[in-house]
């Protein structure tokens, strides 16, 4: 289960012309084929986040590796993660601060004004503004990492993420619930969830979120290049 490289390769119980699975069956297939990489990816993410300042490139690199799984491309987990971490760190900080700052600021503002709106109803107006910014940023943020992974420039990727988050909200909503929701739930359940957090707490939510976004990115974004553009000399097959 952990070492089968291609679900389309003929073998016991797999026909040579077997069509690609879709829906939950496809998701379970990806998890089955990439189980070892998913576990390793979560450990790499946690280790590279030990200096807190490296969280943005670590998050971006994890999404890059997960996107390769969604595209059914061969994954060399350590190499792909390290290369994405080193290559896209500037883009990663831009994506992180462009989403984290509005989320934190608008979330705090919505909470602050809602508590005081009962005494002063006029404060419902800034509450609605803050909550709208929070929801728009939340839905767009899950799309932004996917659009950036296609190789788009930052501004077009941001516009596309906003368009997908607002124009096609169903799948981004599912991605938010499974991506942010599962990660937050695991953190809140510590130390009970410690083993889960070490091996699956971040890579699995990231995989589930990207799974629900994969068809949107396929239909509205260009297909990314098959390999990372830089550091090819470090590839183990080079």
C-alpha positions in Angstrom: 0.0 0.0 0.0 2.7 2.5 0.9 5.0 1.8 -2.0 2.7 1.5 -5.1 3.8 4.3 -7.4 0.9 4.6 -9.9 -2.6 3.5 -9.4 -2.9 3.2 -13.2 -0.1 0.6 -13.4 -1.5 -2.9 -14.2 -1.2 -5.3 -11.3 -3.2 -7.6 -9.1 -6.8 -6.4 -9.2 -6.0 -3.4 -11.4 -6.9 -3.5 -15.1 -4.5 -1.8 -17.5 -7.3 0.3 -18.9 -9.0 1.1 -15.6 -10.4 4.6 -15.6 -9.4 7.2 -13.0 -11.6 7.2 -10.0 -13.5 10.3 -8.8 -15.1 11.6 -5.7 -14.5 9.9 -2.3 -13.0 6.8 -4.1 -10.3 9.0 -5.6 -9.6 10.7 -2.3 -9.1 7.3 -0.6 -7.0 6.2 -3.5 -4.6 9.2 -3.1 -4.4 8.6 0.6 -3.6 4.9 0.0 -0.9 5.6 -2.6 0.7 8.5 -0.8 0.3 7.4 2.8 4.1 7.3 3.4 4.6 10.7 1.9 1.7 12.2 3.9 3.2 11.0 7.1 6.7 12.2 6.2 5.4 15.5 5.0 3.7 16.2 8.3 7.0 15.5 10.2 9.0 17.7 7.8 6.4 20.5 8.3 6.6 20.4 12.1 10.4 20.3 12.1 10.8 23.2 9.7 8.4 25.2 11.8 10.5 25.0 15.0 11.8 28.5 14.3 8.4 30.2 14.1 9.6 32.6 11.4 9.8 29.7 8.9 6.1 28.9 9.2 5.2 30.7 5.9 7.6 28.8 3.6 6.9 25.6 5.5 3.1 26.0 4.8 3.7 26.9 1.2 6.1 24.0 0.7 3.5 21.6 2.2 0.8 22.8 -0.2 3.2 22.5 -3.2 3.9 18.8 -2.4 0.2 18.1 -1.8 -0.7 19.7 -5.2 1.7 17.2 -6.9 -0.3 14.4 -5.3 -3.5 16.0 -6.6 -2.0 16.1 -10.1 -0.9 12.4 -9.9 2.7 13.3 -10.3 5.6 11.3 -8.7 6.4 12.7 -5.3 9.8 12.7 -3.7 8.7 14.1 -0.4 12.0 15.3 1.1 13.4 16.7 -2.2 10.1 18.3 -3.3 9.5 19.9 0.1 13.1 21.2 0.5 13.1 22.6 -3.1 9.7 24.3 -2.7 10.9 25.7 0.7 14.1 27.2 -0.8 12.7 28.3 -4.1 9.4 30.0 -3.2 10.1 31.5 0.3 9.5 35.1 -0.9 6.2 34.1 -2.5 5.3 32.2 0.7 5.8 35.2 3.0 3.7 37.3 0.7 0.9 34.8 0.7 1.0 34.3 4.4 0.9 37.9 5.4 -1.6 38.8 2.8 -4.0 36.2 4.4 -3.0 36.0 8.0 -3.0 39.8 8.8 -6.5 40.4 7.4 -7.9 37.3 9.1 -6.5 38.2 12.5 -7.4 41.9 12.2 -10.9 41.4 10.9 -11.6 38.4 13.2 -10.6 40.5 16.2 -12.7 43.4 15.0 -15.8 41.3 14.4 -15.5 39.9 17.9 -14.8 43.3 19.5 -17.8 45.0 17.8 -20.2 42.1 18.3 -19.7 42.2 22.1 -20.5 45.9 22.2 -23.3 45.9 19.6 -25.9 44.8 22.2 -25.4 48.1 24.0 -24.9 50.3 20.9 -26.7 48.9 17.8 -24.8 51.2 15.5 -21.7 49.0 16.1 -23.4 46.3 14.0 -22.2 48.3 11.0 -18.4 47.8 11.7 -19.2 44.3 12.8 -20.7 43.5 9.4 -17.7 45.1 7.7 -15.2 43.1 9.7 -17.1 39.8 9.4 -17.4 40.3 5.6 -13.6 40.9 5.3 -13.0 37.8 7.4 -15.2 35.5 5.3 -13.8 36.8 2.0 -10.2 36.4 3.2 -11.0 33.0 4.6 -12.5 31.6 1.4 -9.9 33.2 -0.8 -6.9 32.1 1.3 -7.5 28.4 0.7 -7.6 29.1 -3.1 -4.5 31.4 -3.1 -2.0 28.6 -2.4 -3.5 26.6 -5.2 -3.4 29.4 -7.7 0.1 30.2 -6.8 1.1 26.6 -7.3 0.1 26.8 -10.9 3.0 29.2 -11.6 0.8 32.3 -12.0 2.3 35.6 -11.1 1.3 36.9 -7.6 -1.3 39.5 -8.7 -3.1 37.3 -11.2 -3.1 34.4 -8.7 -4.6 36.7 -6.0 -7.3 37.9 -8.4 -8.1 34.3 -9.4 -8.2 33.3 -5.7 -10.7 36.1 -4.9 -12.8 35.1 -8.0 -12.9 31.5 -7.0 -13.6 32.1 -3.3 -16.5 34.5 -4.1 -17.8 33.1 -7.4 -17.5 29.4 -6.6 -17.8 29.3 -2.8 -19.0 25.8 -2.2 -15.7 24.0 -2.6 -13.7 26.7 -0.8 -16.2 26.4 2.1 -15.5 22.6 2.3 -11.8 23.3 2.0 -12.0 25.8 4.9 -13.9 23.4 7.1 -11.6 20.4 6.4 -8.4 22.4 6.1 -8.6 25.0 8.9 -11.2 23.2 10.9 -9.4 19.9 11.3 -6.1 21.6 12.0 -7.6 23.8 14.6 -9.5 20.9 16.2 -6.3 18.9 16.6 -4.4 21.8 18.2 -7.3 22.5 20.6 -7.3 18.8 21.7 -3.6 18.8 22.7 -2.1 16.9 24.5 -4.7 14.2 23.8 -4.2 14.6 20.0 -0.3 14.7 20.2 0.3 11.6 18.1 -2.3 12.7 15.5 -0.6 16.2 15.3 2.9 14.7 14.9 1.9 12.4 12.0 -1.2 13.7 10.3 -2.4 16.9 12.1 -1.4 19.3 9.2 -0.7 17.3 6.1 -4.0 15.4 6.2 -6.2 18.6 6.5 -4.0 20.2 3.8 -4.6 17.2 1.5 -8.4 17.2 2.1 -8.6 20.9 1.4 -6.6 20.6 -1.8 -8.7 17.7 -2.9 -11.9 19.7 -2.8 -10.2 22.6 -4.7 -8.6 20.4 -7.4 -11.4 20.6 -9.9 -11.7 24.4 -9.6 -8.0 24.8 -10.2 -8.1 22.4 -13.1 -10.9 24.2 -14.8 -9.9 27.8 -14.2 -6.1 27.9 -13.8 -3.3 26.8 -16.1 -1.7 23.4 -15.5 1.6 24.0 -13.4 4.9 22.9 -14.8 5.8 19.3 -13.9 9.0 20.2 -11.9 10.3 23.0 -9.8 12.1 25.6 -11.9 15.2 25.9 -9.8 17.8 23.7 -8.1 17.4 20.8 -10.6 21.0 19.9 -10.0 20.0 18.8 -6.5 17.5 16.3 -7.8 18.5 12.8 -6.7 18.1 11.6 -10.3 20.2 14.4 -11.8 
